[in-house]
Amino acid sequence: MTTELKEYDPKNMIFRRLGNTGLRVPILSLGGWLSYGGSVSGTQVNDIIKAAFDAGINFFDSAESYGNGASEIEMGRAIKELGLRRSSLIISTKLFNGVGRKGPNDRGLSRKHLIEGMNESLERLQMDYVDIVFAHCPDPDVPMVEIVRGFNWLINQGKAFYWGTSNWSAVQIEEAHHIAHAHGLIAPAADQCCYNAFNRKRVEEEYQHVYDRYNYGLTTYSPLDGGFLTGKYNSGEIPQDSRYATSSHDPWIASLRELLESDKGKERIAKVKKLEVVANELQTDLATLSLAWVMKNPHVSTLIIGATRISQVESNLRALELLPKVSDEIYKKIGDIFGIE
């Protein structure tokens, strides 16, 4: 007996090209760092992915290192159990950090790890291929020609359709393109990097040359800067109901507390309060406006959101409705509030 597959309905989703490729991606995608394999699992993951898919999000991102492979397992399981047609989806994963094993070749961008890591990722995902595979970090210990050839091997073997970079410098991206061009190979199509109103320098300044020369794409994450742009830290303290409040030993939480107590933290809070004035004028909330502001940048191919509840998926989708109201004037006004640090 054949199970009927669930067909994709884009609803009112906006689509953009992934850089200089023919692949069309939704402006909003769902990431697995928080959404699956971390603090949520099982039926919760199914519910979150279903809510995203039903709303027109068909791009799901993960990485071999998220939960030491648990994110890929949960994502693949949920997609299979929900009966989503694979050809209707865009799936990406990232290679570099491995899954916690300590062997000298269990991480990095060597040809060995790229091939073995990709095979293991596909096994966890229960899939024959991913649409995009990213180099999760630069690897200065591996010759760039080996990295480019390694990702091309994955594409030539049908294990991925495109490859990209993550948190690479413009110089490193340029080198990869030069090598690909010189050897008749496929160059990376996009970078996955942090981008929000507080973190703009790389996306808006450093990468300008790779946009102009290669039409390089972006799959950006952390649009709310860890919640800072929601206004939740405007009191100068971590709210008691935040998931961060109970993570007292997490190094990231320690750095957040230190930031909130610093002059820089106070300056950031002041900027968020100015942004809140703009949000009130548009009759929206800080989070929705912050997402729409990122989406307004034409170089952003897709913005990766995280969600641990269905309600978070639903609230993030409001940015689609707000986007037409973010005029060039408002976009510049917000940029002027935050500046480029």
N, C-alpha and C positions, 0 to 999 in steps of 0.2 A: 504493500500500500504506500503510495507516494504522498508525502505531506505537502500541502499547498503552500508555496512561499508567499511571504507578505510583500506586496509591491510597494514601491517608493512613490510618495506624493510630495513634491517639493514645496507645496503650500505657497507661502509668500517669501520663500528664501531668496536671497540675493546670491548670485554666483560670480566668481572671478576666475581668471586664468591663473594657474600656478606658474608664475614667472613667465618664461619664454616657451612654455609647453602648450600642448593642446588640451591638457587636463583642466576641467572646470571644477572648482571646489566651492562649497558653501562658505559664505563670509563668517559663519559661526561653526565651530567644530567642537567636539567633546574630547577632553584629554583624560588620560588614565592615572595621572599622578595621585589625584584625590578620589576620582570617581569610581575606580574599580581596582580591587586588589590591595587597597590600603585600608582606610577606615570603614569601607563598606564591601560587602561580598554577597554572594548568593542571590536571592530574589530581589534584594535592594538594587543590585547592579542591573538585573533584567528590567526593573521598573524605570530606572534612570535612562538606560539606553533606549527603551521603548518610547519614553516621553520625548527624548531628543529626536528619534527617528520619525515619530508621528508628527512632530512640529517642522520637519523638513531638514533636520541635521542628519547628513549621511556620511560625515567624515569623523572617524574615530582614531585617536592617536594613542600610542603607548610607547614603551621602551623595555628592552630586555631587563634593565636594572630596577624598574618600578616594582617594589615588593619582591625583589629577587626572582622575577618571572611571574609572580602571582597576578599582576595586572593583565598580562597577555592571556594567562589561563582564564581569568574571569571574563575578559572581553570576548574571547573566542567562544567560551561556553555559552555566554548570554546570547550572542549573535546566532549561534546554532539553535539554541532552545527557542528563541523568538521566531525562527524561521525566516530570517531576513535574507533576501536574495543577494549573494556575494557580489554579483556584477553591478548591483545598485549602490554598493558601498565604496567608500574610499578609506582604506586602512593604511596607517603608517606606524612604523616602529623605529627605534633608534638603537644603534649598536655602538658600544665602546666599553661600558662599565661592567659588563658581564652580570652574573647572577650570584656573586659572593664567593665563588671558588677562588683559591689562592695560587693556582698555577701561573707561571710567568706568561703564558699565552692565553689566559682566560679573560683578558681584557685588552683594550687597545684597538687599533685599526690595521693590524697586520692582515695580510691576505688570509692567513690561517684562522684568525678570530672572526673576520668578516664572514667567511664561508660557514664555519662551524656555528658561530653565533646566529647567523640567519637561519640555518637548518633547525636549530633548537627553538628559535622564536616561532617559526612556522608550525613546528610540532605543538608548541603550547597554544598557539592560536587556532589550531585545527584547520589550517588553510594551506593552499598550494602556493600562494603568492601574497605579497603586500603591494599596494600601489606605490608607496614611497618608503624608502629606507634612508634614514638620516645617520650621518656620523655625529654621535651625541656630543663629542668634544673634538677639538683639534688633537692631533697626536704628533708632537715634534720628534718622537723617536722612530717614526716610520717614514721612509721616503715618500714624497707626495705622489710620485709615479706609481708606487705600489698601492697606495690608497685609491687612486683614480681607477687603476686597472682592477682592483678588487671589487669595487662597486660595479664596474662594467661587467665583470664576470657574473655577478648576481643578476644583472639585467639580462644578459645574454642567455642565462640559464632559465629565464622566466620566473625567477624568484621575487623580482621586483620590476616595476615599470619605469620608475624614476628614482634618482637619488638626490640627496640634499645634505646640507651642512647644518650644524647647530652650534651657535655661539662661536663661529669662526670670525676672525678679523677679515676686513676687506682685502688685505694683502694675501691672506691664505686662500680666499675664494678666487682671487685673481690668478694665483699660481696654479690652482686646480684647473681653471679654464684654459690657461696657456698650455698646460700639459695635455689636456683633452684635445685641444685644437691641433697640437703638434703631432699627436699620435692617432688622430681620427677616432677619438673616443667620445663617449657621452659625458658632458660636463654636468656638474650639479645644477639643480633648477631653483633651489630656494634655501633660505636659512631659517631655522627655528630659533627664535631669540626672544628675550624679554623686551616688552614694549608697553609703556604706559606714560601718563603725563609726567611722572617723576623720572622715568628712564627713557630718554629720547636721543641721546647723543649718537649712539651707534646707528640707529634706524634713520634718523633725520640728517645726519652729517657724514659719518664714516662710510656708510654704504652708498652714498649718492653716485659714486663712480660706477659701482657694479649695477645699479639700476640703469644708468645711462648707457653703459656698454653692453650689458648682457640681459637687460630686462629681468634682473634677478627678483625672485619672489620671496615672500615672507609668510611663515606660519608663526604667529606671535603668541606668547603666553604671558601670564601674570598681568592681565589688563587692569586689575584693581590693586596691584602692588601689595599682595598679601592681605588685602582688606583695608589698607590705609585709605584708599580712595572711596570707601563706603562711608567714611566718617565715624567708624566704630571706635577709633582711637582718639577722637577729638577731645576727650576728657584728659588725655595724657596717660591713661592706664589701659591695660588689657581687660576687656569686659569679662566678668565672671562666667558668663554663659558661652564664651568663645572656646573653640576646641583647643586654642593655644593656652588657655588659663591653667590647664592641668598638666601641661608639658613643660614643667619647670626645668628639666634637665636637658632639654633640646637646645643645642647651640644656637639655632636660628631664633628661638624664643628669647634666649639670653641677649642676643644682639638686638632684637626688637625692643626689649625692655630698656636696654642701654640707649637706643635711638630715641625712645620716647622721653627719656630724662635729659637728653642733650639739647643744646641750642638749635642744632639742625632739625631735631624732631619737632621742636616748638615752631620753627619756621615752616616746616611741612604742614603741621596742623593749621597754621594761619592760612596757607594756600588752599587747603581743603575747604576751609570755611568760606573763602572767597568763591571757590567753585560752587559751593552750596547756594550762593546767591544766584548764580547763573542757572543752576538746576531749578530753583524756585521760580525763576522767570519763565522757564520752559515747562513748568508744572510737571516736573519729573523728579527722580531721586538721584543721588550722587552716583550710585553704581551704574544705573542705566546710562547716564550722561557720559561717564568715563568709558564705557564700552563703545558707545556711539562715536565718541571722539577718536578712539583707535580705529574704528571701522571707516571713518572719514578719510584716513590716509590711503591714497590710491595704491600705494606700494604693498599694503597688507593684503595678501591673498586670502588668508583666513585667520580668525582670532580664536584661539583655543580657550575654551571655558572649562572650569572644573565644577563638579556638583556632587554633593553627598545626599541630596534630597531632590525629589521631583520639583518641589517649589522653587529651587534655585535655578533649574533649567528653565522653568516658566518665566521667572523674573528676568533672566538674562535675555530671553527672546524679545522683551520689550524694547531693547535697543534697536531692533529692526524697524519698529514703528517710529522711533525717535529720530533715526538717522536723517530723513528728509528735512527735519526741522533744524538740524545743525548746519546753519549757513556758513559760508566762508568767513563771514564777520565773526560769528560765534566761535568758530574753529580757531581763528586767530586770537580772539579774546582769551580763550582758555590757554592757548600756547603762551601768551604774554603773562598770564598769571603764574605759570610754573617755570617758564624759562627753560634753558637747557643746562643741566648740572654737569 
